Amino acid sequence: MTLTDLVAHTLPRLQSLTDAQASAKALPDVWSAKEVLGHLIDSGVNNHARFVRASVQSGLELPGYAQNDWVAAGAYGARTWVDLVTLWAAYQLQLAHVIAHLPPPALAHTLRVGGGESVTLGFLGEDYVAHQVHHLNQIWERTGA
């Protein structure tokens, strides 16, 4: 599944959730749907930089990021669900555009993120979509959607 397909398939389901559903927290230290979607936005920001940098240089060693700190700083629980869904969808479509226009030879470029194993840029793009699916499934579980 491409990122564009994922957005098209997922957007109506996200839009069907209420602000109250998206704000609910099962436990204080478990992200709400708003915070999960915020994490996916943060992941997009961080991966956008990785996609671009790795497209022009192979062998990069890039940092990871403190996901909980990013979610806390984003204060996603204070945003409206409609605004978060709109931002998530627009940013994912931009990333889909970036991924689709990566030069084919660059897909073989390697990089390491946060001290992890070396991966190719092509793998990073595929893994990004899988990461989105994983966390979207958390939203469905947490909201009963």
C-alpha positions in Angstrom: 0.0 0.0 0.0 1.3 3.4 -0.9 1.2 6.4 1.5 -1.3 8.1 -0.8 -3.6 5.0 -0.7 -3.3 4.9 3.0 -4.4 8.5 3.4 -7.3 7.9 1.0 -8.4 4.8 2.8 -7.9 6.1 6.3 -9.1 9.8 6.1 -12.8 9.1 6.2 -12.4 6.8 9.2 -10.4 9.4 11.1 -12.9 12.1 10.2 -15.7 10.0 11.6 -14.2 10.2 15.1 -15.4 12.8 17.5 -13.1 15.2 19.4 -14.2 13.4 22.7 -13.3 10.0 21.3 -9.9 11.3 20.1 -9.2 13.0 23.4 -10.0 10.0 25.7 -7.1 8.4 27.5 -7.3 4.9 28.9 -4.4 5.6 31.3 -2.6 8.9 32.1 0.7 7.6 30.5 -1.0 6.1 27.4 -1.4 8.4 24.4 -4.8 9.4 23.3 -5.8 9.2 19.6 -4.9 12.9 19.3 -1.4 12.2 20.7 -0.9 9.1 18.5 -1.8 11.2 15.4 0.5 13.9 16.7 3.2 11.3 16.9 2.6 10.4 13.3 2.9 14.1 12.3 6.2 14.3 14.3 7.4 11.1 12.6 6.6 12.7 9.3 8.7 15.8 10.1 11.6 13.7 11.2 11.4 11.3 8.3 11.0 14.1 5.8 14.4 15.3 6.7 15.8 11.8 6.5 14.3 11.2 3.0 15.7 14.4 1.6 19.2 14.1 3.2 19.6 10.4 2.2 18.4 11.2 -1.3 21.6 13.2 -1.9 24.1 11.4 0.3 24.7 7.8 1.1 26.2 6.5 4.4 24.5 9.0 6.7 24.3 8.5 10.4 21.2 10.4 11.6 19.8 10.9 15.1 16.6 9.4 16.3 14.2 11.6 18.3 12.6 11.6 21.7 9.1 10.7 20.7 7.4 11.4 24.1 9.2 14.8 24.3 7.9 15.7 20.8 4.4 14.6 21.6 4.4 16.6 24.9 5.9 19.7 23.2 3.3 19.5 20.5 0.5 19.6 23.1 -1.7 17.6 20.7 -4.4 17.0 23.3 -5.1 20.7 23.2 -5.7 20.8 19.5 -9.0 20.0 17.8 -9.3 16.6 16.2 -10.4 18.2 12.9 -7.2 20.3 12.8 -5.0 17.3 13.6 -6.6 15.1 11.0 -6.3 17.9 8.4 -2.6 18.5 9.2 -1.8 14.7 9.2 -3.5 14.1 5.8 -1.9 17.1 4.1 1.6 16.3 5.5 1.3 12.6 4.5 0.3 13.6 1.0 3.4 15.9 0.8 5.6 13.1 2.0 4.0 10.7 -0.5 4.9 13.2 -3.2 8.5 13.5 -1.9 8.8 9.7 -1.8 7.4 9.3 -5.3 10.0 11.7 -6.7 13.1 10.3 -5.0 15.6 9.6 -7.7 15.6 5.8 -8.3 19.4 5.4 -7.8 19.0 7.2 -4.4 16.7 4.4 -3.1 19.9 2.3 -2.7 21.6 4.9 -0.5 22.2 3.7 3.0 21.7 5.4 6.3 21.6 4.6 10.0 19.0 6.2 12.3 19.6 6.5 16.0 22.4 4.1 16.1 20.3 1.4 14.4 21.2 -1.0 11.6 22.1 0.4 8.2 19.0 0.5 5.9 18.4 1.7 2.4 16.4 4.8 1.6 13.9 2.5 -0.2 13.4 0.5 2.9 13.0 3.6 5.0 10.1 4.8 2.8 8.4 1.4 3.0 8.9 1.2 6.8 7.5 4.7 7.1 4.2 3.5 5.7 4.2 0.4 8.0 4.9 2.7 10.9 1.8 4.8 10.0 -0.4 1.6 9.8 0.9 0.4 13.1 -0.1 3.6 14.9 -3.3 4.0 13.1 -4.3 0.6 14.4 -3.6 1.9 17.9 -6.1 4.7 17.2 -8.8 2.2 16.1 -8.1 0.2 19.2 -8.3 3.1 21.6 -11.4 4.7 20.1 -13.3 1.5 19.2 -13.6 2.8 15.7 
